[in-house]
Amino acid sequence: MFQKGERVVYGMSGVCTVEDITALGGSGKGEERLYYVLIPLNTKGSHIYTPVDNQKAKIRRILTAEEANALIDSIPEMEALRISSEKLREAEYKAAIRSGRCEAWVGMIKTLHARRQERTREGKKITATDERYLKAAEDYLFGELAAALKIAKEDMQGYIVKRIRERTRQETPEAVN
């Protein structure tokens, strides 16, 4: 069970703060069910009520700062999504988003950046569908990493790029003359 004040990732709502855990009326037989009252970080004025024992909605703790940095450090080795069919492309994007897993979001972002580069080389623009899913994956990933690392969400992409560049430089031995 999560505690008041704890940050969690809740379904498609992204990072939320557990504001309260409260009992709400049950079926009229004197039963009361416990609910989390969640406040999404990215939706001002919104409250989500979800049963503590809800088996359908995915809810998990956000990454720790150490886990977030380890995830960022592993991005260069992570694989892009394997799109088995152009007809199934959007379904695979949806599955990656709904998984609630940072690794799936990274794979999707890598896939969509590569697709953007390929289409640019062909003189084409990225499709509206690709753009929409790229933004969604970045929002979820950057939102969770920002919360874990206590960095502004809008600074997250720059932080990731800088950290990967620094790590790559450290791992590449300098040529000896």
Buried (B, 14 or more C-beta within 10 A) or exposed (E): EBEEEEBBBBBEBBBBBBBEBEEEEEEEEEEEBEBBBBBBBEEEEEEBEBEBEBEEBBBEEBBEBEBBBEBBEEBEEBEBBEBEEEEEBBEBBEEBBEBBBBBBBBBBBBBBBEBBEEBEEEEEEBBEEBEEBBEBBBBBBBBBBBBBBEBEBEEBBEBBEEBBEEBEEEEEEEEEE
